[in-house]
Amino acid sequence: MSKITIAIDGYSSCGKSTLARSLAQKLHYNYIDTGAMYRAVTLYCLRNNIISNSTVDLQKLLSELKNIEVSFAYNTLTKTSEVLLNNEHVEKEIRMMEVANHVSAISSIKEVREKMVLLQRQMGKGKGVIMDGRDIGTHVFPDAELKLFMTADNNVRTQRRLDELSSKGEYLTFDEVKHNLEKRDHDDSTRKESPLLQAEDAVVLDNTDISKEEQVEFVIKLINDFLLTRDSLVEKI
């Protein structure tokens, strides 16, 4: 079966990464978590005092950008690709709330996006890739054969994020997490550089009330329907 490019966009804590990982394992596709890439850059900025008192030192960031390398390594135990920052495994560190509080500011910077998008296109140029983020279907891979736009009820998203943080030993209140998500939604949707938008040809997936298994089945059917339609058209031609 021929492989395609799958672009998954949507709001924070809608389960984009969970769905993408499950699909990648089932389809034997490569999975690229673009949000993790921006989180890795944010972690570098926090570690190197490029972010201070919630303010980004833009000139310092631009001068340091050449020293920031983001890549992925396949974890044979979890069977997923995990992010590396300058060859250091930082998958746990980038999921902390301090990073989440600043990632929208970093990801809105034009030069940062240009570097990350270049890497993302290189990673996905051979098809057979599932990439999730905010601008995959609208900017990174506007010609992706399948585009999804994921959403969910805000309170459901908040609880999911709260559970994720708690499982990693970081304890916050429901209101703190909800405020963070609402701020990120606003920042991502209103930024100048490649804002979060639903592509015109994207399939909306609201997973408020459906299981992870049901989501995978839904997308697999979309893929099979697309491939059958495309192969049928090719035969007619």
Backbone bond lengths (Angstrom), bond angles and torsions (degrees), N, CA, C in turn:
res aa  C-N    CA-C-N  psi(-1)  N-CA   C-N-CA  omega(-1)  CA-C   N-CA-C  phi
1 M - - - 1.463 - - 1.524 109.27 -
2 S 1.333 116.66 130.39 1.455 120.17 179.59 1.525 110.83 -67.38
3 K 1.328 116.13 150.82 1.454 120.99 -177.21 1.523 111.31 -101.89
4 I 1.309 115.07 154.72 1.457 121.64 -177.29 1.526 109.79 -128.17
5 T 1.330 115.12 177.71 1.465 121.74 173.54 1.524 108.25 -102.95
6 I 1.335 115.89 130.26 1.463 121.45 179.53 1.529 108.49 -115.72
7 A 1.312 116.02 120.68 1.469 122.15 -179.67 1.523 109.33 -107.60
8 I 1.324 116.48 124.60 1.466 121.27 -179.81 1.523 109.05 -119.96
9 D 1.317 116.52 114.84 1.460 122.27 177.05 1.523 109.63 -115.70
10 G 1.335 115.26 166.65 1.452 118.44 177.38 1.515 112.04 151.96
11 Y 1.307 114.95 -178.53 1.455 122.17 -175.49 1.531 111.84 -77.42
12 S 1.318 115.82 165.20 1.456 121.64 178.72 1.525 110.60 -62.13
13 S 1.338 115.07 145.56 1.463 122.18 174.82 1.525 113.58 58.39
14 C 1.326 115.62 34.21 1.464 120.57 173.49 1.523 111.37 -98.21
15 G 1.323 116.36 1.84 1.454 119.04 178.75 1.513 114.39 87.44
16 K 1.336 116.72 20.00 1.472 120.21 -179.97 1.523 111.30 -59.29
17 S 1.324 115.97 -49.38 1.466 120.38 -177.00 1.524 111.44 -66.38
18 T 1.329 116.46 -40.31 1.472 120.42 179.61 1.520 110.34 -61.28
19 L 1.322 116.28 -45.93 1.457 120.53 179.22 1.526 110.77 -65.31
20 A 1.332 115.96 -44.92 1.466 119.83 -177.51 1.525 111.42 -62.05
21 R 1.330 116.87 -41.60 1.476 120.25 179.11 1.530 110.89 -63.66
22 S 1.321 116.31 -43.86 1.464 120.27 -179.45 1.521 110.95 -63.02
23 L 1.322 116.37 -43.07 1.460 120.76 179.07 1.525 111.02 -64.68
24 A 1.345 116.02 -42.47 1.459 120.65 -178.59 1.527 111.01 -60.73
25 Q 1.333 115.99 -42.09 1.467 119.82 179.22 1.527 111.13 -67.00
26 K 1.311 116.42 -40.61 1.470 120.63 -176.67 1.525 111.32 -71.61
27 L 1.332 116.09 -37.49 1.464 120.93 -175.31 1.524 113.24 -95.09
28 H 1.350 116.09 -9.14 1.464 121.83 -174.04 1.538 110.90 62.16
29 Y 1.323 114.49 43.72 1.458 122.22 176.71 1.528 109.10 -100.74
30 N 1.330 115.97 162.67 1.457 120.89 171.44 1.524 108.86 -83.53
31 Y 1.328 116.70 137.91 1.463 121.55 179.13 1.517 109.70 -112.29
32 I 1.333 116.46 127.82 1.460 122.44 177.50 1.523 109.41 -120.18
33 D 1.326 116.19 114.68 1.468 123.03 178.19 1.527 107.66 -90.32
34 T 1.333 117.12 93.87 1.468 119.52 -175.90 1.521 112.03 -68.47
35 G 1.342 116.32 -29.26 1.462 118.76 176.84 1.516 111.51 -60.99
36 A 1.339 115.89 -36.01 1.460 120.49 178.20 1.525 111.30 -64.52
37 M 1.320 116.12 -31.72 1.466 119.97 179.03 1.524 110.60 -65.31
38 Y 1.324 116.61 -45.05 1.468 120.05 178.36 1.528 111.23 -69.16
39 R 1.314 116.30 -33.30 1.461 119.71 176.03 1.528 110.77 -65.15
40 A 1.341 116.74 -37.54 1.463 120.30 178.80 1.523 110.91 -64.44
41 V 1.323 116.87 -41.48 1.467 120.60 176.43 1.526 109.80 -62.65
42 T 1.319 116.47 -41.03 1.468 121.07 178.73 1.522 110.96 -62.61
43 L 1.322 116.82 -42.26 1.462 120.91 177.94 1.520 110.45 -60.52
44 Y 1.316 117.05 -42.81 1.471 120.79 177.40 1.531 109.85 -58.78
45 C 1.317 116.18 -43.83 1.471 120.62 -179.21 1.527 111.72 -63.47
46 L 1.321 116.81 -40.65 1.462 120.55 178.52 1.520 111.16 -65.85
47 R 1.310 116.35 -40.91 1.461 121.03 -178.48 1.521 112.63 -68.96
48 N 1.335 115.91 -27.99 1.463 120.00 -173.12 1.528 113.30 -110.83
49 N 1.328 115.14 22.79 1.471 122.06 174.99 1.524 113.05 57.13
50 I 1.311 116.44 30.65 1.457 120.32 173.72 1.524 109.23 -82.60
51 I 1.325 115.37 -24.75 1.462 121.96 172.14 1.527 107.97 -109.86
52 S 1.316 115.79 122.47 1.464 121.19 179.07 1.519 109.01 -139.41
53 N 1.333 116.64 127.53 1.466 121.58 -178.14 1.536 111.18 52.87
54 S 1.323 114.80 41.88 1.471 123.12 177.97 1.522 113.53 66.22
55 T 1.333 117.14 14.55 1.462 121.69 178.35 1.521 110.09 -112.42
56 V 1.321 116.20 133.20 1.462 121.34 -179.69 1.519 109.77 -91.78
57 D 1.331 116.58 127.07 1.463 122.12 174.20 1.530 106.64 -82.20
58 L 1.319 115.73 93.78 1.456 120.86 -171.97 1.524 112.60 -61.28
59 Q 1.308 117.21 -45.10 1.459 119.89 -178.24 1.527 111.50 -62.69
60 K 1.311 116.26 -40.81 1.465 119.67 178.56 1.523 110.43 -66.04
61 L 1.338 116.48 -40.49 1.462 120.05 178.74 1.525 110.88 -61.54
62 L 1.324 116.44 -46.15 1.461 119.83 -178.36 1.526 111.67 -63.40
63 S 1.321 116.14 -36.17 1.464 119.31 179.06 1.527 111.60 -72.17
64 E 1.341 116.80 -26.51 1.465 121.47 -178.75 1.532 112.98 -92.36
65 L 1.327 116.92 -10.88 1.460 120.45 -172.07 1.530 112.25 -57.46
66 K 1.313 116.42 -34.88 1.473 120.15 179.98 1.526 111.92 -66.33
67 N 1.333 117.11 -19.09 1.467 121.63 -179.31 1.527 112.88 -92.83
68 I 1.327 116.78 -0.06 1.460 121.13 -177.37 1.522 109.25 -102.61
69 E 1.326 115.68 111.98 1.454 120.61 178.77 1.531 109.06 -116.38
70 V 1.311 115.77 126.72 1.460 122.09 -179.63 1.522 108.64 -117.75
71 S 1.322 116.31 130.33 1.462 121.17 -179.88 1.525 108.90 -146.51
72 F 1.322 115.79 -179.65 1.456 120.93 179.85 1.518 110.16 -129.12
73 A 1.332 115.39 148.35 1.462 121.60 175.15 1.515 108.23 -130.04
74 Y 1.311 116.45 140.01 1.461 120.90 -178.53 1.520 110.34 -82.40
75 N 1.339 115.59 124.82 1.457 122.07 178.23 1.525 108.07 -92.56
76 T 1.313 116.52 112.86 1.466 120.81 -176.22 1.526 112.80 -69.06
77 L 1.340 116.94 -22.29 1.467 120.09 179.36 1.518 111.50 -78.08
78 T 1.338 116.24 -48.06 1.462 120.43 -179.14 1.526 111.76 -87.44
79 K 1.329 115.46 -12.85 1.472 122.28 -178.48 1.523 111.79 58.56
80 T 1.347 115.47 39.45 1.460 121.49 176.75 1.515 109.59 -137.22
81 S 1.324 115.25 159.48 1.463 120.54 174.34 1.519 108.83 -85.64
82 E 1.326 116.25 133.94 1.461 120.99 -178.82 1.521 109.76 -122.72
83 V 1.327 115.38 149.84 1.460 120.28 -169.65 1.525 112.52 -82.10
84 L 1.335 114.40 143.82 1.455 122.77 175.75 1.521 108.45 -119.89
85 L 1.319 115.86 137.36 1.460 122.41 173.88 1.517 107.38 -112.07
86 N 1.323 116.43 111.21 1.469 121.23 -176.01 1.530 110.65 49.73
87 N 1.342 114.16 46.98 1.474 123.82 177.74 1.529 114.42 69.46
88 E 1.336 117.78 10.09 1.468 121.83 175.69 1.521 109.05 -101.87
89 H 1.307 116.24 131.80 1.460 121.13 178.14 1.529 109.09 -72.03
90 V 1.339 116.90 116.72 1.477 120.47 -174.72 1.527 111.69 -127.92
91 E 1.305 117.43 22.48 1.463 121.00 -175.88 1.528 112.09 -56.12
92 K 1.318 118.03 -39.75 1.463 120.90 -179.33 1.524 111.02 -73.80
93 E 1.325 116.79 -45.49 1.464 121.38 -175.63 1.533 112.51 -61.73
94 I 1.332 117.18 -37.08 1.464 118.79 -175.70 1.522 112.74 -74.33
95 R 1.334 117.50 -9.97 1.467 120.20 -179.49 1.523 112.46 -92.02
96 M 1.328 118.02 -1.63 1.453 121.35 -178.45 1.538 111.43 -73.05
97 M 1.338 115.61 155.72 1.456 120.33 -175.82 1.533 112.85 -63.34
98 E 1.318 117.90 -32.19 1.470 119.84 179.58 1.525 110.51 -60.10
99 V 1.319 116.20 -39.44 1.463 119.95 177.05 1.529 109.82 -69.23
100 A 1.321 116.65 -44.15 1.468 121.04 -179.93 1.522 111.98 -59.02
101 N 1.326 116.29 -33.50 1.464 120.42 -178.25 1.528 112.83 -70.12
102 H 1.334 117.72 -19.25 1.466 120.50 -173.98 1.522 114.25 -119.47
103 V 1.328 117.42 -8.83 1.466 119.39 -172.70 1.524 112.72 -65.29
104 S 1.320 119.27 -33.07 1.460 120.36 -179.88 1.525 111.27 -64.29
105 A 1.340 116.07 -38.28 1.465 120.02 179.03 1.527 110.89 -65.07
106 I 1.322 116.63 -42.25 1.466 120.67 -179.96 1.522 110.82 -69.32
107 S 1.321 117.29 -42.32 1.465 120.31 -176.72 1.525 113.05 -72.09
108 S 1.319 117.45 -11.20 1.470 120.46 178.65 1.525 112.34 -86.48
109 I 1.336 117.40 -7.71 1.462 121.60 -176.87 1.532 109.91 -80.86
110 K 1.308 115.79 124.77 1.458 122.59 -172.89 1.522 112.62 -52.77
111 E 1.318 117.32 -49.21 1.464 120.99 -175.52 1.525 112.26 -65.64
112 V 1.325 115.97 -34.59 1.462 120.01 177.07 1.526 109.50 -66.18
113 R 1.323 116.53 -45.73 1.463 120.48 -179.22 1.527 110.80 -63.51
114 E 1.313 117.02 -41.02 1.460 120.01 -179.47 1.524 110.95 -60.15
115 K 1.320 116.35 -42.86 1.471 119.76 -179.86 1.525 110.96 -67.20
116 M 1.324 117.32 -44.52 1.453 120.47 -178.31 1.530 111.81 -68.17
117 V 1.332 117.64 -40.39 1.460 120.88 179.87 1.523 110.58 -63.91
118 L 1.324 117.25 -39.23 1.460 121.01 176.62 1.526 110.65 -58.95
119 L 1.329 116.18 -44.87 1.465 120.81 177.80 1.521 111.06 -63.85
120 Q 1.320 116.20 -42.76 1.468 120.51 -177.99 1.526 111.15 -63.32
121 R 1.314 117.33 -41.68 1.461 120.16 179.47 1.522 111.47 -66.94
122 Q 1.318 116.32 -35.49 1.462 119.99 176.46 1.527 110.60 -64.86
123 M 1.338 116.20 -42.12 1.457 121.00 -179.18 1.524 112.37 -66.11
124 G 1.329 117.06 -30.83 1.454 120.04 -173.68 1.510 115.76 -105.66
125 K 1.323 117.52 9.69 1.467 119.33 -172.46 1.521 113.59 -70.57
126 G 1.327 117.99 -16.82 1.457 119.83 -176.78 1.515 115.27 -95.74
127 K 1.346 117.99 12.27 1.471 122.14 -175.83 1.542 109.88 66.16
128 G 1.322 115.90 -175.78 1.457 120.24 -178.34 1.508 111.86 61.27
129 V 1.334 116.37 38.66 1.461 120.98 -176.78 1.521 109.78 -131.26
130 I 1.333 114.70 143.64 1.463 122.39 172.68 1.515 106.37 -118.68
131 M 1.319 116.20 122.01 1.460 120.80 -176.09 1.522 108.75 -127.05
132 D 1.329 117.05 130.48 1.459 119.35 178.53 1.515 110.56 -120.11
133 G 1.334 114.79 151.12 1.459 120.08 -179.13 1.510 111.29 174.87
134 R 1.327 115.51 -140.23 1.465 121.41 -178.41 1.536 111.89 -115.89
135 D 1.333 116.75 -26.71 1.468 119.76 -173.27 1.528 112.30 -133.13
136 I 1.328 116.80 27.60 1.456 119.54 -174.58 1.530 110.92 -69.88
137 G 1.324 116.85 -49.71 1.452 119.88 -178.78 1.512 114.68 -76.00
138 T 1.328 117.62 -19.78 1.464 120.71 -178.28 1.518 113.19 -98.45
139 H 1.340 117.39 -24.76 1.468 119.05 -172.55 1.527 113.55 -133.21
140 V 1.325 117.27 -50.67 1.465 119.95 -174.76 1.528 110.58 -69.93
141 F 1.352 115.93 -52.43 1.463 121.11 178.55 1.527 109.81 -130.82
142 P 1.340 116.72 72.75 1.470 119.12 -179.36 1.528 113.21 -65.85
143 D 1.348 117.58 -15.38 1.459 121.32 179.15 1.533 112.41 -101.00
144 A 1.323 116.99 14.31 1.471 120.51 178.40 1.521 110.06 -56.14
145 E 1.336 116.01 138.34 1.457 120.16 -177.58 1.522 112.81 -67.60
146 L 1.329 117.28 -31.09 1.462 121.14 177.74 1.524 109.67 -131.66
147 K 1.325 115.10 125.91 1.460 120.98 178.26 1.528 109.08 -121.80
148 L 1.312 115.15 132.31 1.463 121.23 176.59 1.514 108.97 -118.89
149 F 1.320 115.70 145.53 1.467 120.73 172.11 1.514 107.22 -124.88
150 M 1.343 116.15 113.80 1.459 120.90 -173.57 1.524 112.20 -99.50
151 T 1.314 114.31 142.37 1.450 121.06 177.68 1.522 108.88 -149.01
152 A 1.323 116.29 168.06 1.462 122.15 177.85 1.521 108.45 -165.85
153 D 1.314 115.91 162.94 1.461 121.61 177.22 1.529 110.39 -57.33
154 N 1.335 116.85 138.58 1.466 121.45 -175.84 1.524 113.05 -58.45
155 N 1.317 117.17 -40.92 1.463 119.70 -179.56 1.531 111.48 -68.16
156 V 1.316 116.15 -35.65 1.468 120.22 176.71 1.521 109.68 -66.30
157 R 1.318 117.06 -43.95 1.462 121.53 177.88 1.527 110.82 -60.36
158 T 1.327 115.48 -43.09 1.462 119.94 -179.29 1.519 111.41 -61.30
159 Q 1.326 116.44 -44.78 1.462 120.18 -179.43 1.523 111.20 -64.53
160 R 1.314 116.72 -39.33 1.470 120.12 177.71 1.522 110.86 -60.89
161 R 1.330 115.86 -45.48 1.458 120.26 -179.33 1.520 110.69 -66.98
162 L 1.337 117.06 -38.74 1.455 121.91 178.32 1.521 110.60 -62.21
163 D 1.322 116.48 -42.82 1.468 121.25 178.71 1.529 110.95 -64.75
164 E 1.326 116.16 -40.24 1.465 120.29 179.25 1.532 111.09 -62.51
165 L 1.323 115.88 -45.42 1.461 119.83 179.74 1.523 111.46 -65.09
166 S 1.329 116.25 -42.48 1.468 120.41 -179.51 1.525 111.20 -61.77
167 S 1.327 116.17 -37.81 1.464 119.92 -179.72 1.526 111.83 -65.72
168 K 1.339 115.98 -18.82 1.462 120.73 -179.36 1.524 111.89 -105.18
169 G 1.343 115.54 11.93 1.456 119.91 175.75 1.505 115.46 81.79
170 E 1.333 117.30 17.44 1.462 120.95 178.45 1.524 107.93 -114.49
171 Y 1.344 116.35 116.87 1.458 120.55 -171.42 1.523 111.25 -113.10
172 L 1.334 115.70 119.23 1.449 123.07 178.03 1.524 108.87 -130.65
173 T 1.318 116.38 168.94 1.451 120.13 177.70 1.527 109.87 -83.72
174 F 1.317 114.98 161.43 1.463 120.99 177.77 1.523 110.22 -57.73
175 D 1.344 116.80 -44.25 1.466 120.96 -177.79 1.525 111.85 -65.66
176 E 1.334 117.61 -36.63 1.466 120.06 178.54 1.523 110.92 -63.42
177 V 1.310 116.39 -44.63 1.462 120.76 -179.28 1.532 110.34 -67.96
178 K 1.328 116.43 -41.16 1.465 119.93 -179.82 1.530 110.67 -63.35
179 H 1.318 116.25 -41.36 1.465 120.02 178.14 1.524 110.72 -61.87
180 N 1.330 116.86 -41.89 1.465 120.79 178.66 1.525 111.08 -61.01
181 L 1.329 117.27 -44.56 1.457 120.71 -179.75 1.523 111.66 -65.09
182 E 1.326 116.67 -42.00 1.461 120.35 -179.37 1.526 110.88 -65.11
183 K 1.331 116.23 -38.43 1.469 119.85 178.31 1.523 110.30 -66.73
184 R 1.336 116.75 -42.21 1.462 119.88 179.85 1.530 110.77 -65.51
185 D 1.334 117.00 -39.86 1.461 120.16 176.71 1.524 110.63 -57.34
186 H 1.330 115.56 -46.55 1.468 120.33 -178.56 1.526 110.36 -65.47
187 D 1.323 116.62 -46.97 1.469 120.46 -178.45 1.523 111.21 -63.02
188 D 1.328 116.66 -43.91 1.465 120.72 -178.01 1.527 111.64 -66.70
189 S 1.330 116.38 -35.83 1.462 120.71 -175.63 1.521 113.34 -81.34
190 T 1.328 117.32 -21.60 1.468 120.66 -174.43 1.521 114.04 -111.78
191 R 1.339 117.74 -2.13 1.464 118.58 -179.03 1.523 110.31 -65.90
192 K 1.307 115.45 155.60 1.469 121.50 -177.86 1.519 111.55 -72.75
193 E 1.334 116.73 -41.92 1.456 121.34 -175.40 1.531 111.83 -88.73
194 S 1.326 116.32 113.27 1.471 122.75 175.35 1.528 112.86 45.28
195 P 1.319 117.75 64.70 1.469 119.65 -179.17 1.524 112.32 -66.85
196 L 1.320 114.58 163.53 1.460 120.75 176.09 1.523 108.88 -69.62
197 L 1.329 115.28 115.28 1.456 121.50 178.81 1.528 109.34 -138.70
198 Q 1.304 115.45 152.65 1.452 119.95 173.81 1.522 108.61 -85.74
199 A 1.328 116.93 121.00 1.457 120.32 176.51 1.529 109.80 -62.22
200 E 1.323 116.49 145.11 1.459 121.02 -176.46 1.526 111.98 -58.22
201 D 1.328 116.29 -33.81 1.466 119.65 -177.12 1.528 112.76 -101.38
202 A 1.328 116.84 18.61 1.470 120.47 179.40 1.528 110.81 -82.25
203 V 1.314 115.29 146.83 1.468 121.82 173.53 1.527 107.64 -91.44
204 V 1.322 117.51 123.99 1.463 121.61 -179.34 1.526 109.40 -80.00
205 L 1.330 114.66 131.16 1.464 120.86 177.91 1.526 108.48 -124.43
206 D 1.327 115.93 101.99 1.462 122.14 175.68 1.528 106.94 -92.58
207 N 1.328 116.37 109.93 1.471 119.14 -174.50 1.527 112.82 -104.14
208 T 1.333 116.35 27.01 1.462 120.45 179.17 1.535 111.47 -55.45
209 D 1.321 115.76 -43.59 1.464 120.00 -171.84 1.524 113.96 -120.66
210 I 1.333 117.97 18.47 1.464 118.43 179.49 1.523 109.78 -121.93
211 S 1.311 116.11 149.46 1.459 122.16 -175.55 1.529 111.52 -76.57
212 K 1.325 114.90 167.11 1.466 120.26 176.88 1.521 110.39 -61.40
213 E 1.328 116.24 -39.82 1.463 120.46 -179.49 1.528 111.25 -65.32
214 E 1.320 116.31 -39.93 1.468 120.27 179.08 1.524 111.35 -66.10
215 Q 1.332 116.35 -35.54 1.462 119.98 177.81 1.525 110.71 -64.47
216 V 1.329 116.29 -44.97 1.465 120.33 179.93 1.526 110.07 -61.93
217 E 1.332 117.14 -45.18 1.460 120.83 179.50 1.526 111.14 -60.58
218 F 1.331 116.42 -40.34 1.468 121.93 179.63 1.527 110.85 -60.81
219 V 1.329 116.43 -45.90 1.467 120.32 -176.98 1.529 110.76 -72.58
220 I 1.313 117.48 -39.22 1.466 120.41 177.36 1.529 110.39 -58.12
221 K 1.322 116.40 -40.16 1.473 120.03 177.89 1.524 110.19 -64.70
222 L 1.332 117.67 -40.79 1.463 120.82 177.71 1.524 110.55 -60.11
223 I 1.322 115.76 -43.36 1.471 120.52 -179.42 1.527 110.37 -64.33
224 N 1.327 116.43 -47.25 1.465 120.16 -179.27 1.524 111.68 -62.91
225 D 1.329 116.23 -40.11 1.467 120.05 178.70 1.521 110.27 -63.97
226 F 1.335 116.37 -41.48 1.461 119.88 179.31 1.524 111.20 -63.04
227 L 1.332 116.54 -46.92 1.460 120.84 -177.22 1.534 111.56 -64.94
228 L 1.333 116.23 -38.94 1.465 119.74 178.38 1.531 110.77 -64.89
229 T 1.328 115.84 -42.70 1.464 120.50 179.97 1.523 110.53 -65.38
230 R 1.325 116.64 -45.36 1.455 120.39 -179.22 1.530 111.39 -63.77
231 D 1.327 116.91 -45.58 1.464 119.82 -179.52 1.525 110.97 -64.63
232 S 1.322 116.27 -34.77 1.455 119.90 178.49 1.517 111.41 -65.96
233 L 1.333 116.03 -41.15 1.467 120.59 179.03 1.530 110.57 -66.60
234 V 1.315 116.32 -38.59 1.456 120.24 179.64 1.533 109.79 -63.04
235 E 1.339 116.67 -42.54 1.468 120.82 179.91 1.518 111.05 -62.56
236 K 1.333 118.14 -39.12 1.463 122.15 -179.40 1.528 110.66 -66.45
237 I 1.350 115.39 -38.36 1.460 119.43 179.45 1.523 110.25 -66.45
